Amino acid sequence: MSRRNRARNASGPRPSARVTNYRQLKNPFPPMDVFTADRIEAMHEAALSVLEDLGVKVLLPEAIKLFGAAGATVKGDMVHIGREIVADALASAPTRIEGRAGSRERDIVLELGSLVFQPGAGAPHATDEIRGRRPGSARDFRELVQLTHHFDVFQMMPPLVEPQDVATNIRHYYTLETQLTESDKFPFIFSRGSPQVAESFELLRDFRGLSDDEFHSQPHCYTIINTNSPRTLDIPMAQGLIDFARAGQVSIITPFTLMGAMAPITVAGAITLSHAEALAALTLTQLAKSGAPVCYGTFTSNVDMKSGAPAFGTPAHFQASLAAGQLARFIGLPWRSAAGSAANLNDVQAANENQFGLWGCLMAGATVVIHSAGWIEGGLSVSYEKLVTDAEVLNMVAELCAGAQAGEAEIGLDAIAETQPGGHFFAAAQTMARYQTEFYEPIVHDYANFGTWSERGAKDASTRARDIWQGIVANPNRPAIDPDRQGALKETIAKMTARGGAYPES
């Protein structure tokens, strides 16, 4: 728009600022299939045969007892789960989960068709262009929580990086307190033994001002449960499933099956094994408490057969996501998938892999997309710059979720009539009413021409992302926190710490 036109319209009505809401998204894309319906049913039947005939190794005695009481055949630590037991569990698992965050506008809904993003989770390292790659620290965890809170397109708080400079017996205090005071999004709690889980539930319950009944009646947090592929459910993960189910909190079940390593080398074989393991874990939650909120999931990709290293954002990763989505729809439950990258820095490879993996999740109809931003090195690091550049892509996906409008005002016959042949639409009334609000406003991308870009310092996307995250952590947008509850939280943590905390044991 020319300066003349800007000046001419300066005294007229000014368009309102653009308002976005990326908090409760619906996937706008029709689900894509990779296998025919009969092959999906065959994979489900094969998974049931794995559970019934081959069995699953279960290392927690309490879990073995629950399976045995339900009629499963127990042979030492091998549990053979009958089809009817799985069918009953699928019938009782909720198809819709309403998660309560710190404020009502941050609440989430997990069901088929909804779309929830969270950045990279569980990495041992953090990296950025200023401080380099390093073991995850308390500072890193806090800063990454601040970045996750800043971008509305992340609706859940993940574990991000491991704060290794905080002792393991009090680490759960630090990670939960940081989430509760730096954000009001749906929080994460590690499943590292009943003592830590019980204390975390107590701290969250009191901070939210809830009674025991109120806390148990609706999900206020979640955990991620990984099976040990192939066909093993270890002690802390089995205990986590039981503890979260009995408390009415969400378990997101995630077998990590790498084709050719911990799973068959084919997409169909790896997903069949993943499905079997997910069904076993899901069944345990329902045996612990019928109706417990649980999210089906998978994280299946291939390995580089030259090195054995995990690979992400590959065609096989994409196909595995599609197959998992078909199986999730087959059993009717909300489900979790993942993007991610094996690149070692925030470069073109990292962007390509993350976006290809992301589109696999979107086309598969994933409910929760984990590792959607910042995750590199196959999960060994979270990159500050990549978290920001990936958030740009997620914002644009969120824009698509709203859909395009085609009413009379959008069709714009008046604007077409107003503009003469060979003219332009910059000064059209429709343009003037919408120019500040019609289009997505990028946070990282620079649409300036080469000359202007050069004059501004010729910064590439990673450099611009570096400047953005530095500004966010320098002035974090914290939610309003009741000072009395915050003080009580700190006081309780101090008392628990003085008693020695709680070690990660079941």
Buried (B, 14 or more C-beta within 10 A) or exposed (E): EEEEBEEEBEEEEEBEEEEBEBBBBEBBBEBBBBBEEEBBBBBBEBBBEBBBEEBBBBBBEBBBEBBBEBEBEBEEBBBBBBEEBBBBBBEBBBEEBEBBBBEEEBBBBBBBEBBBBBBBBBBBBBBBBEEEBBEBBBBBBBBBBBBBBBBBBBBBBBBBBBBBBBEBBBBBBBBBBBBBBBBBBBBBBBBBBBBBBEBBBBBBBBBBEBEEEEBBEBBBBBBBBBBBBBBBBBBBBBBBBBBBBEBBBBBBBBBBBBBBBBBBBBBBBBBBBBBBBBBBBBBBBBBBBEEBBBBBBBBBBBBEEEEEEBBBBBEBBBBBBBBBBBBBBBBEBBBBBBBBBBBBBBEEBBBEBBBBBBBBBBBBBBBBBBBBBBBBBBBBBBBBBBBBBBBBBBBEBBBBBEEEEEEEEEEBEEBEEBBEEEEEBEBBBBBBBBBEEEEBEEBBEEEEEEEEBEEEEEBEBBBBBBEBBBEBBEEBEEBEBEEEBBEBBEEBBEEBBEEEBBEBBB
